[in-house]
Amino acid sequence: MSPKSCLGCTKCFLFLLNLFFFFLGILLLAFSFWVLFDRQSFAAVLGSPVLSLRLCSYGFSGVGMATMLLGFLGCLGALKEVKAMLGLYFGLLLLLLAAQITVAIIVYTQRAALAAKVAAYTEELIRSYPAQGPPGDPHESWDAVQQQLGCCGWKGPQDWEQHDGDGDRAIACSCLRAPNSTHGSPGVLPHGRCPTAAPQDTFPTGCKERVQSWLAGNLVTIVGACIGIGLGELSLLMLSMFLLRNLDSRYEKLLRGL
């Protein structure tokens, strides 16, 4: 294959890949706005607290805008052969890859400290859980975690008993296995405190053990996804650098297209 043909294939491949990412970013942004402006419907369907949905919508918005920006720079830079755009695209992609590697290293090396912080945070949530009245947004999110993972407390149901503010309403309703009259309709997450139930009606396992089991069961999938994303970003870096180093420095094609 001649150098000209190789350069053309690289340009076409880079353009198509970034065009896909550009439209993917648009879809993520549109979905985040849908969740943001229709949170109540999503909360009713998914059984998730409004705070969690709002945080998810913000996360999708950030990822969508970043994906759109990278896709736009890559598409236009490859199509019009603009070195400035390709250089910015390469720099942002390299920065993103470096940030992901840094976060992975920090999470791995500081996993014990992070686990301690999570334990302290959940203990504070349990301690501040209101004995009466509706719980706040952080407490609703913790109720959702307990119901969806089928767990109770961080280490076990004894976490609630240690911070019992009212002897008759000692445990969170989200710790109970089956919905009852205190929960309202079955499609709504249980909130608030309920009278201490029989052991067979309460989730016996703490959320710490559930999270560890989930991570152990999905470790291969998580590592494979991270490696795949990293290799994809590395491939885009190589393609953009190859195209950047072999473009016409006088921008003749750009000038002809304007």
Secondary structure, 3 states (H helix, E strand, C coil): CCHHHHHHHHHHHHHHHHHHHHHHHHHHHHHHHHHHHCHHHHHHHHCCCHHHHHHHHHHHHHHHHHHHHHHHHHHHHHHHCCHHHHHHHHHHHHHHHHHHHHHHHHHHHCHHHHHHHHHHHHHHHHHCCCCCCCCCHHHHHHHHHHHHHCCCCCCCCHHHHHCCCCCCCCEEHHHECCCCCCCCCCCCCCCCEECCCCHHHECCCCHHHHHHHHHHHCHHHHHHHHHHHHHHHHHHHHHHHHHHHCCCCCCHHHHHHC
